[in-house]
Amino acid sequence: MSNNNWLYNATVVITGASGGLGKGIAMKLINDYNCKVIGIARNEEKMKQVVAELGSKSANFTYQLFDVAKEENWVEFKKYLEDNNIQPDVLINNAGILPKFNKFGNYTIDYIKFAMDINFYSAVYSMHHLMPMILKSRTPAIVNVASSAALCALAGTSVYTASKAALKGLTEAAREEYRGKCYIGLVCPGFTKTDIFSGQGEHAGTANKAIDMVSTACDSMVSKIVNGISHKRDLMVFGIDAKLMGGGNRLFAVQTSKLSSKVMEISKLPLFEETFKD
Ligand SMILES: NC(=O)c1ccc[n+]([C@@H]2O[C@H](COP(=O)([O-])OP(=O)(O)OC[C@H]3O[C@@H](n4cnc5c(N)ncnc54)[C@H](OP(=O)(O)O)[C@@H]3O)[C@@H](O)[C@H]2O)c1
């Protein structure tokens, strides 16, 4: 990979680095761009696995274990960076959860807040606390991983969609506020084969089968995302389903949501049962 690219040798903070897209992005940034990556997640066993898989490049990866949904953890992390004279160049907010598909009224208020804290407020906290440091970099950059759900709402995803639409709005406004001073990119991946569907509980198996039909392989999605970041793309919509949802929504907003949700309903998959139950 070209060592003329702005990403080369960059110090990158990425959340959700213990698995799925975050792990893939972290490893690709290290292997292809010689980045120094500080990964954030909670599960140490999975982090150790990342270190093991990096082999001779493992010195480029360090990790911090904390819950990104708690503001105080970001305050502490900022202090850790300062105390260790670490200048972050790039912040990638990737950690997220996919709540079980369900009707809005079936989610408790506590659960909605919990999901918003992880999917949206984590990025609010990280950007708020780390932005002053990032702006001191010679290559300042922030990349937020939203979802195709932010482009087109589907039945059963009210909470997820709200969290990702909020993240999209925050990212797009900040992108213009800091244009010329900091690259701020938004990623909207479509369905991708990762462990995110394990949150669907007893329906994880059928979730995976249904999702498998339309989803992108994790490695392929990771390559597209890293390539997009390396070209400082403002908006990265990847995956055929994401492109269809985004394009459809731009042309026929209500009809695209309605048709997609109808397909989910008539599929009779157990995954969507609660969503369409009276
Ligand atoms: N896969 C898809 O189809 C898809 C589609 C569109 C968008 N996305 C988005 O892409 C991002 C990555 O998803 P993925 O598919 O890679 O999911 P994944 O395989 O489930 O990985 C999620 C990562 O986030 C971390 N994480 C979750 N909650 C956390 C918390 N409270 N504090 C710290 N770390 C936390 C997990 O680590 P620990 O468990 O170790 O904490 C893990 O590293 C998410 O934002 C997701 O919404 C995914």
PDBQT file of the ligand as one rigid body, heavy atoms in Angstrom, charges set to zero:
ROOT
HETATM    1  N1  LIG A 301     -22.833  -6.106  10.735  1.00  0.00    +0.000 N 
HETATM    2  C1  LIG A 301     -23.747  -5.385  10.087  1.00  0.00    +0.000 C 
HETATM    3  O1  LIG A 301     -24.585  -5.913   9.339  1.00  0.00    +0.000 OA
HETATM    4  C2  LIG A 301     -23.746  -3.881  10.231  1.00  0.00    +0.000 A 
HETATM    5  C3  LIG A 301     -24.502  -3.143   9.298  1.00  0.00    +0.000 A 
HETATM    6  C4  LIG A 301     -24.534  -1.766   9.417  1.00  0.00    +0.000 A 
HETATM    7  C5  LIG A 301     -23.838  -1.139  10.430  1.00  0.00    +0.000 A 
HETATM    8  N2  LIG A 301     -23.122  -1.870  11.317  1.00  0.00    +0.000 N 
HETATM    9  C6  LIG A 301     -22.430  -1.159  12.394  1.00  0.00    +0.000 C 
HETATM   10  O2  LIG A 301     -21.059  -1.463  12.355  1.00  0.00    +0.000 OA
HETATM   11  C7  LIG A 301     -20.526  -1.381  13.679  1.00  0.00    +0.000 C 
HETATM   12  C8  LIG A 301     -19.752  -2.647  13.984  1.00  0.00    +0.000 C 
HETATM   13  O3  LIG A 301     -20.663  -3.720  13.944  1.00  0.00    +0.000 OA
HETATM   14  P1  LIG A 301     -20.209  -5.250  13.800  1.00  0.00    +0.000 P 
HETATM   15  O4  LIG A 301     -21.130  -5.865  12.841  1.00  0.00    +0.000 OA
HETATM   16  O5  LIG A 301     -18.759  -5.328  13.615  1.00  0.00    +0.000 OA
HETATM   17  O6  LIG A 301     -20.621  -5.763  15.256  1.00  0.00    +0.000 OA
HETATM   18  P2  LIG A 301     -19.968  -6.898  16.208  1.00  0.00    +0.000 P 
HETATM   19  O7  LIG A 301     -19.313  -7.948  15.402  1.00  0.00    +0.000 OA
HETATM   20  O8  LIG A 301     -21.051  -7.275  17.154  1.00  0.00    +0.000 OA
HETATM   21  O9  LIG A 301     -18.846  -6.069  16.982  1.00  0.00    +0.000 OA
HETATM   22  C9  LIG A 301     -19.228  -5.014  17.832  1.00  0.00    +0.000 C 
HETATM   23  C10 LIG A 301     -18.007  -4.457  18.523  1.00  0.00    +0.000 C 
HETATM   24  O10 LIG A 301     -18.428  -3.388  19.386  1.00  0.00    +0.000 OA
HETATM   25  C11 LIG A 301     -17.942  -3.636  20.702  1.00  0.00    +0.000 C 
HETATM   26  N3  LIG A 301     -18.887  -3.084  21.666  1.00  0.00    +0.000 N 
HETATM   27  C12 LIG A 301     -20.226  -3.290  21.731  1.00  0.00    +0.000 A 
HETATM   28  N4  LIG A 301     -20.744  -2.615  22.764  1.00  0.00    +0.000 NA
HETATM   29  C13 LIG A 301     -19.706  -1.975  23.380  1.00  0.00    +0.000 A 
HETATM   30  C14 LIG A 301     -19.605  -1.128  24.512  1.00  0.00    +0.000 A 
HETATM   31  N5  LIG A 301     -20.676  -0.785  25.232  1.00  0.00    +0.000 N 
HETATM   32  N6  LIG A 301     -18.386  -0.652  24.856  1.00  0.00    +0.000 NA
HETATM   33  C15 LIG A 301     -17.295  -0.993  24.137  1.00  0.00    +0.000 A 
HETATM   34  N7  LIG A 301     -17.326  -1.783  23.054  1.00  0.00    +0.000 NA
HETATM   35  C16 LIG A 301     -18.524  -2.270  22.687  1.00  0.00    +0.000 A 
HETATM   36  C17 LIG A 301     -17.790  -5.153  20.790  1.00  0.00    +0.000 C 
HETATM   37  O11 LIG A 301     -16.751  -5.506  21.700  1.00  0.00    +0.000 OA
HETATM   38  P3  LIG A 301     -16.902  -6.129  23.173  1.00  0.00    +0.000 P 
HETATM   39  O12 LIG A 301     -18.039  -7.088  23.141  1.00  0.00    +0.000 OA
HETATM   40  O13 LIG A 301     -15.563  -6.748  23.381  1.00  0.00    +0.000 OA
HETATM   41  O14 LIG A 301     -17.118  -4.948  24.055  1.00  0.00    +0.000 OA
HETATM   42  C18 LIG A 301     -17.297  -5.483  19.377  1.00  0.00    +0.000 C 
HETATM   43  O15 LIG A 301     -15.914  -5.245  19.284  1.00  0.00    +0.000 OA
HETATM   44  C19 LIG A 301     -21.726  -1.148  14.613  1.00  0.00    +0.000 C 
HETATM   45  O16 LIG A 301     -21.810   0.207  14.931  1.00  0.00    +0.000 OA
HETATM   46  C20 LIG A 301     -22.905  -1.567  13.771  1.00  0.00    +0.000 C 
HETATM   47  O17 LIG A 301     -24.098  -0.906  14.136  1.00  0.00    +0.000 OA
HETATM   48  C21 LIG A 301     -23.049  -3.246  11.246  1.00  0.00    +0.000 A 
ENDROOT
TORSDOF 0
